[in-house]
Amino acid sequence: QVQLVESGGGSVQAGGSLRLSCQVSHSLTTIHRVGWFRQAPGKEREGIACIDVNGDTGYRDSVRGRFAISRDVDKNTVYVEISSLIPEDTGTYYCAADPGGRTALLGALVNDGYQYWGQGIQVAVSS
């Protein structure tokens, strides 16, 4: 079973930047894809960025250019850096793991493609 722990959230002002971290219990070289998801208040959880075992990345169109996903294989950690924060970035951020490649069939940013989830971390952006 893969465990994931998010860190780095908090309250920030619009225009600032933030880096979220996701510590994964297993080697990233054994996990097909790790994704970051966001759930804004009153809205459904949506995929925003992902990185696969080869280091290839994917982004939701609405965040492309402001979000950057990366990983440190030695630390089993996946990061997402968010720049030019806007109030609409407020929400709970989750990281998730797809060890077996389900996202290859269902889609890289689809909730159902991921089997393991972190507890989530809060990000609040004030204007």
Number of C-alpha atoms within 10 A of each C-alpha: 8 16 15 24 18 24 16 14 18 13 12 18 14 17 13 12 16 18 15 21 23 25 19 23 14 17 14 25 15 11 18 20 28 30 31 29 23 23 18 18 11 7 9 9 17 17 23 24 25 27 23 22 17 11 16 11 17 18 20 16 9 9 14 12 12 12 20 19 24 17 19 11 14 9 13 16 21 24 23 22 14 19 17 14 21 18 15 13 19 20 22 18 25 25 30 28 28 23 23 14 18 17 23 13 9 13 14 27 23 17 18 12 22 24 15 15 21 19 13 22 19 18 21 20 19 15 11
